[in-house]
Amino acid sequence: MKTIETLTPSEVAKILKLHPFTVTRLAREGKIPAFKVGGVWRVRKDEFERWIQRRTKQSFRGMGRQQRLRQRDAVANGSGA
């Protein structure tokens, strides 16, 4: 059986540069893909990565070509902005 990798709210918070409480609130509101195990929130890593990709594509739609290229380069370089 394939092992499913999961992330904690703290790990997701570090990636998104948010407070862990914010990640928990977003999970509770259904705004990020998450589930509870024994009362503790978990996020499947593969679903989280797809969610990020979809969100990134949506934010690119309203941008001009130069803005999209700058954003893509910033994400690729790890600056995120």
N, C-alpha and C positions, 0 to 999 in steps of 0.2 A: 504494500500500500504506500502511496506517495505521501510524504510528510508535507503538511501545509504550514508554511511560515506565517507567523502572526507578529504584529507590532503592538506594543502597549501605547496608551495615550501619551506617555512621556516620550516615547520614541517618535511618534507622529508629531508631537509638539516641537521636538528638536528639528525635524525635517521642515516643518512649515513655519518655524520661528514664531510659535504661539505658546501660550501658557497651557499646561496640561489640563487645567479646568476648562479652558475654552474648547479643547479637543473633545473632552467628555460631554460638554454641552452640545456641540455640533453632532456628536454621535447620538445623543439622546433625542435630538430634534430630527434625526434622519438626514442630516446634511452631508455627512461623510459615511462611507460604507463601513459599518461596524456591527458587532454583536457582543452579547454578554456571555461570559462563562463564570459560573459561580459568583455572580454579582460584580465581576470585573470586566470592563470593556476591553475588547480585542479588535484588531483590524487585520484582515487578511492582506498580506503584503502584495500579492498579485492584483487583488481588487483595488487596493490603494493606488498602485502604480497606474492602473487603467483609469481610475478616477482623476488622477493628476493629468494624464495625457488628454482626457476629454476636456478638462477645465482649461488646459493650456490652449487647445485648439479653439475653444469657444472664445477665449480672450483675444486670439489673433484675428478673428473675423472682422472686427471693427477697425483694425489698424491698416495703415498704408504699408506698402512693401518695405520701405526703409525701417519703419517702426518694428515690423515683424522680424526683420533680420537682426536688428539690435536686441530685441527681446530673446530671440532664439540663441544668439551668441552669449547673452548674459546668463541664461539658464544653463547652457553647455559649460560655461566657465565657472559655474557654481555661485555666481553673485546673486542670482535670483531676481534681479530687477531690470 
